[in-house]
Amino acid sequence: MRHLFPIRMLTAALFALAGAHGAIAQQAPNIPVGRFSAGDLQGWESRAFKGATEYRIVSDGATRVLAARANGGASGRFRKIKIDLTRTPFINFSWKVSGVYKGINEAAKSGDDFPARVYVVRERGLMGMNSAALNYVWSSARPVGSLWPSPYTAQVKLIALDSGPEKAGVWTRHKRNVREDLRRAFGEDITEIDAVALMSDADNFGGSVEAAYGDIWFSAR
C-alpha cells in the first residue's frame, strides 16, 4: 500500500471534493466526523491501492459501527473536513480488531500494514508536497506510545495507541490531543487539519484481518 495519503497525491485525492463536507467546522463545541452509529457515511470517500478493504455499517450489539475486512488488499476511507485545533484539539474514537500480524516489521515497507489506523492530515505546499499526516495505529509489534516515521516518507508519522493481540475482540476507546501529538511528531505547532481517514490494510505483509470503528469526533476537552 503505502499510505492512504501518498504525499504527492494529497491534493488530488483529498482536496478535489467540494461542497458541504469541505466546510470549515469550527463553531460547534463537538465536531462530528464519523457518525457510524447513525448509519451515516456522508462525506466519506474511498481510496484503493491494491485490492480493496471491505467497509460496511454493521450492528455490534445495540450499536452500529463501521466494520472493515482486509484480505491481502488495502483501501481506506477519508473525509475532507477542516478542524481548528486551537478550539477542538481532541480526537475521540473507538476501535476493535480481530487480531494482529505475527512476525511483522512495521518499520519496513514490507511490514507497513495495520489492523486499524485513524489518520489526521494537514495539507500544505504545492500539490501537498509539504503535507503532514499522523497515523494513530493498532500496532502488531511495537509498544503502546511508540512513535516512528513511515518507511515511505518522514512526512508521515505513526503512534501506537494499542499493541499486540491481548485486547483483540475488545473495544478500546481513545481521546488524543492532536495538536500536542502533531507537535511531538513533527516538532512544530500545527493548528489546523484538513482531513481525517481510517484504514485496515493487509497488502504488504499479507494475510487477513477484521476491525471495527466507532464514531469519530473532535472536542474542546
Protein Blocks (a to p, Z undefined) as FASTA:
>chain_A
ZZfbdfklmmmmmmmpgcjklpccfkbmbdcfblfknopaghiacddfehcaddddddeh
jbccdddddehiacdddddddddfklmmcccdddddfbdcehiafkbmklmccfbdcddd
ddedeehlmgccddddddfkbcghiacddfkbckbccddfbgcjklgoiacdddddfklm
mmmmnopacfbdfbdcddddfklngpcdddddddddddfZZ
